[in-house]
Amino acid sequence: MAARAAEGVGTADFAENVKLYTFHGSKGLEFDIVFIIEADEGITPQASAASERALLEEERRMFYVAATRAKKELYIFYTESEYDRKKFMSRFVSEFDGGVLKRLIYRVRLLLREHWQ
């Protein structure tokens, strides 16, 4: 998870204001902007946790903790493919408000297509 304060931060001092945290390390903290990266099934939750209900619930809780650290903006990133292998968005992401999330994912895909074409 990466986070930063939004107010008064220009691109020149962005690097000095980006903080990297684990989900556990972010407990009790709040940030204007939060980025959750690799929200891929098999990573969040870990593949080993998917078969044990208690572990899966703990990972779900920690994902929620990370997502709720954002006061203003939350960005969640996942990988659609890696090394020609299809990957899937974490089941935890799909538990958010589906309509808002689908619109956001669609906009990000459009922006990425425009950027890389």
DRENSE-454703 format. One record per atom (N, C-alpha, C, O): y negated, x, z negated. Coordinates in steps of 0.02 Angstrom, whole numbers, padded with zeros to 5 digits, always signed. Example, Ala and Ser with C-alpha at 12.3 -4.5 7.8 and 13.67 -1.06 7.14 Angstrom:
// DRENSE-454703
+00284+00660-00390;+00225+00615-00390;+00165+00660-00390;+00166+00712-00423;+00112+00642-00354;+00053+00684-00357;-00002+00645-00394;-00057+00670-00402;
***
This chain:
// DRENSE-454703
+00058+00042+00000;+00000+00000+00000;-00061+00045+00000;-00065+00093-00038;-00110+00029+00042;-00173+00065+00043;-00228+00015+00027;-00224-00043+00046;-00279+00038-00009;-00333-00007-00027;-00399+00031-00028;-00400+00092-00035;-00454-00006-00020;-00519+00024-00025;-00570-00029-00042;-00559-00088-00033;-00627-00006-00068;-00683-00051-00082;-00722-00060-00017;-00731-00012+00020;-00744-00120-00003;-00777-00135+00061;-00852-00121+00059;-00879-00097+00109;-00885-00134+00004;-00958-00129+00002;-00982-00057+00008;-00959-00013-00028;-01029-00047+00053;-01063+00018+00059;-01020+00076+00081;-01037+00133+00068;-00966+00062+00114;-00922+00116+00136;-00926+00122+00211;-00906+00077+00248;-00954+00178+00235;-00958+00191+00306;-00899+00231+00330;-00857+00251+00289;-00894+00242+00395;-00836+00279+00421;-00836+00351+00397;-00782+00381+00391;-00894+00379+00383;-00896+00450+00362;-00863+00460+00294;-00832+00512+00282;-00869+00411+00251;-00840+00420+00184;-00778+00377+00174;-00755+00369+00117;-00751+00349+00227;-00691+00307+00222;-00633+00345+00191;-00600+00320+00146;-00620+00406+00214;-00563+00444+00190;-00568+00458+00115;-00516+00462+00081;-00628+00465+00089;-00635+00477+00018;-00624+00414-00024;-00615+00419-00084;-00623+00357+00008;-00617+00294-00028;-00551+00258-00018;-00541+00204-00045;-00506+00286+00021;-00441+00256+00031;-00395+00280-00025;-00390+00340-00038;-00361+00233-00056;-00315+00249-00110;-00246+00224-00090;-00239+00169-00064;-00195+00264-00101;-00126+00245-00086;-00090+00231-00151;-00092+00270-00198;-00057+00174-00153;-00021+00153-00213;+00048+00126-00193;+00057+00101-00138;+00095+00133-00239;+00158+00097-00231;+00144+00026-00255;+00093+00012-00286;+00190-00019-00241;+00182-00087-00266;+00176-00087-00342;+00133-00120-00370;+00219-00049-00374;+00218-00045-00448;+00152-00015-00473;+00124-00038-00522;+00129+00037-00439;+00068+00071-00460;+00005+00030-00452;-00046+00046-00482;+00008-00023-00414;-00051-00065-00403;-00059-00120-00455;-00110-00155-00456;-00010-00128-00497;-00012-00182-00547;-00076-00176-00590;-00093-00122-00614;-00109-00233-00598;-00169-00235-00640;-00233-00213-00605;-00287-00218-00635;-00229-00189-00544;-00288-00166-00508;-00309-00219-00456;-00269-00261-00437;-00371-00216-00435;-00396-00259-00382;-00438-00219-00333;-00472-00172-00352;-00435-00239-00269;-00472-00205-00217;-00500-00257-00169;-00472-00311-00162;-00555-00241-00137;-00583-00286-00087;-00535-00294-00028;-00524-00350-00004;-00507-00239-00005;-00464-00239+00053;-00398-00205+00036;-00397-00152+00005;-00343-00236+00056;-00276-00208+00043;-00237-00209+00109;-00238-00258+00146;-00203-00154+00122;-00158-00147+00180;-00087-00138+00154;-00075-00092+00115;-00042-00180+00174;+00029-00170+00159;+00062-00150+00224;+00060-00187+00273;+00092-00091+00224;+00123-00065+00285;+00199-00069+00279;+00226-00072+00224;+00231-00067+00336;+00305-00070+00341;+00334-00130+00303;+00380-00122+00264;+00305-00188+00315;+00333-00249+00286;+00391-00272+00331;+00390-00327+00359;+00439-00228+00337;+00498-00238+00380;+00558-00258+00338;+00567-00232+00283;+00597-00304+00364;+00660-00321+00331;+00703-00257+00328;+00708-00222+00378;+00732-00243+00272;+00771-00182+00263;+00731-00128+00227;+00759-00081+00200;+00664-00136+00227;+00620-00091+00190;+00589-00130+00132;+00587-00106+00075;+00563-00189+00148;+00534-00234+00098;+00562-00303+00111;+00531-00340+00149;+00616-00323+00082;+00654-00290+00030;+00700-00235+00059;+00717-00235+00118;+00718-00190+00015;+00765-00138+00035;+00832-00171+00053;+00850-00222+00024;+00867-00141+00099;+00931-00169+00121;+00979-00176+00062;+01018-00224+00059;+00977-00129+00016;+01023-00131-00042;+01008-00188-00089;+01052-00210-00126;+00947-00213-00090;+00928-00267-00135;+00945-00336-00107;+00950-00384-00144;+00954-00340-00042;+00965-00405-00009;+01028-00440-00034;+01032-00501-00031;+01077-00402-00057;+01140-00433-00078;+01142-00450-00152;+01188-00485-00175;+01094-00427-00191;+01093-00442-00263;+01032-00484-00279;+00975-00463-00270;+01044-00544-00304;+00990-00592-00316;+00936-00564-00363;+00877-00572-00349;+00956-00532-00418;+00907-00507-00466;+00863-00453-00435;+00802-00452-00446;+00892-00408-00396;+00853-00355-00363;+00807-00385-00310;+00750-00364-00303;+00831-00434-00274;+00791-00467-00222;+00731-00502-00254;+00675-00497-00228;+00741-00536-00310;+00686-00569-00344;+00635-00520-00371;+00575-00533-00370;+00657-00462-00395;+00611-00411-00419;+00569-00383-00361;+00509-00373-00369;+00600-00372-00304;+00563-00348-00246;+00514-00400-00221;+00458-00384-00200;+00534-00464-00222;+00489-00518-00203;+00428-00520-00249;+00372-00527-00226;+00440-00513-00314;+00386-00512-00363;+00338-00454-00351;+00277-00463-00355;+00365-00395-00337;+00322-00337-00326;+00283-00343-00260;+00226-00320-00257;+00312-00373-00209;+00275-00385-00148;+00216-00432-00162;+00161-00422-00137;+00228-00483-00201;+00176-00531-00220;+00121-00495-00259;+00062-00508-00248;+00141-00451-00305;+00092-00412-00343;+00047-00373-00296;-00014-00374-00302;+00077-00338-00248;+00038-00298-00200;-00008-00342-00159;-00067-00325-00150;+00017-00398-00135;-00024-00442-00093;-00082-00473-00131;-00135-00484-00102;-00073-00486-00194;-00126-00519-00233;-00176-00469-00263;-00219-00489-00302;-00171-00405-00245;-00221-00356-00266;-00284-00364-00224;-00337-00339-00243;-00279-00398-00167;-00336-00404-00121;-00383-00459-00145;-00363-00516-00156;-00447-00441-00154;-00497-00490-00173;-00526-00525-00112;-00543-00584-00114;-00532-00489-00056;-00565-00517+00004;-00520-00518+00065;-00515-00570+00098;-00487-00463+00080;-00448-00458+00141;-00380-00427+00128;-00375-00378+00091;-00328-00455+00158;-00260-00429+00154;-00234-00420+00224;-00236-00467+00264;-00210-00361+00240;-00180-00345+00305;-00108-00325+00293;-00094-00281+00253;-00062-00358+00327;+00009-00343+00320;+00034-00321+00388;+00025-00355+00438;+00066-00262+00390;+00090-00234+00452;+00166-00228+00450;+00196-00210+00399;+00197-00244+00506;+00269-00234+00513;+00283-00206+00583;+00240-00209+00627;+00343-00181+00592;+00362-00149+00655;+00407-00197+00694;+00455-00224+00667;+00392-00207+00758;+00434-00250+00799;+00494-00213+00828;+00547-00242+00839;+00485-00148+00840;+00542-00109+00864;+00532-00035+00846;+00475-00012+00835;+00587-00001+00842;+00585+00071+00825;+00645+00104+00860;+00702+00082+00851;+00631+00155+00898;+00683+00190+00936;+00725+00141+00977;+00786+00144+00976;+00691+00097+01013;+00724+00047+01055;+00769-00002+01017;+00812-00034+01047;+00759-00006+00952;+00798-00053+00911;+00750-00106+00884;+00698-00089+00855;+00767-00170+00892;+00725-00224+00868;+00725-00225+00792;+00777-00216+00760;+00665-00235+00764;+00658-00241+00691;+00627-00309+00676;+00601-00342+00721;+00631-00329+00614;+00608-00396+00595;+00559-00392+00536;+00564-00348+00493;+00512-00439+00537;+00463-00444+00483;+00500-00463+00418;+00549-00501+00419;+00476-00437+00363;+00505-00452+00298;+00505-00526+00284;+00457-00561+00301;+00557-00550+00253;+00561-00621+00234;+00505-00639+00185;+00486-00697+00181;+00480-00589+00148;+00426-00603+00101;+00362-00622+00136;+00324-00664+00111;+00349-00592+00194;+00289-00608+00232;+00292-00681+00255;+00241-00716+00252;+00349-00703+00277;+00356-00771+00302;+00349-00823+00246;+00342-00883+00261;+00350-00802+00184;+00341-00849+00128;+00267-00865+00115;+00252-00910+00077;+00222-00828+00148;+00150-00844+00144;+00137-00906+00186;+00181-00930+00220;+00076-00931+00183;+00056-00989+00223;+00070-00976+00296;+00035-00936+00328;+00120-01010+00323;+00143-00996+00391;+00090-01003+00445;+00087-00961+00489;+00049-01055+00442;-00001-01066+00495;-00051-01009+00498;-00066-00984+00552;-00078-00990+00442;-00127-00936+00440;-00096-00871+00463;-00125-00834+00503;-00036-00857+00439;-00002-00795+00456;+00014-00792+00530;+00004-00740+00561;+00038-00846+00559;+00054-00845+00630;-00007-00832+00673;-00004-00795+00721;-00064-00862+00655;-00126-00850+00693;-00147-00777+00686;-00169-00747+00735;-00141-00749+00626;-00160-00680+00615;-00116-00633+00656;-00141-00587+00689;-00050-00643+00654;-00004-00600+00691;-00018-00605+00766;-00018-00554+00801;-00030-00665+00791;-00045-00674+00861;-00108-00635+00881;-00109-00602+00933;-00161-00639+00839;-00223-00603+00854;-00212-00528+00854;-00238-00493+00897;-00173-00503+00806;-00159-00431+00803;-00121-00409+00865;-00136-00357+00894;-00072-00448+00887;-00033-00431+00947;-00079-00429+01008;-00073-00383+01049;-00124-00478+01014;-00170-00478+01070;-00215-00417+01069;-00226-00385+01121;-00241-00400+01011;-00284-00341+01005;-00246-00278+01023;-00274-00235+01057;-00185-00272+01000;-00145-00212+01016;-00130-00208+01090;-00134-00154+01119;-00114-00263+01121;-00100-00263+01193;-00162-00242+01232;-00157-00201+01278;-00219-00269+01213;-00282-00251+01247;-00297-00177+01237;-00319-00143+01284;-00285-00151+01178;-00301-00081+01163;-00256-00033+01202;-00279+00018+01227;-00191-00049+01207;-00144-00002+01236;-00133-00011+01310;-00094+00026+01340;-00166-00060+01341;-00156-00069+01414;-00207-00030+01453;-00206-00032+01515;
***
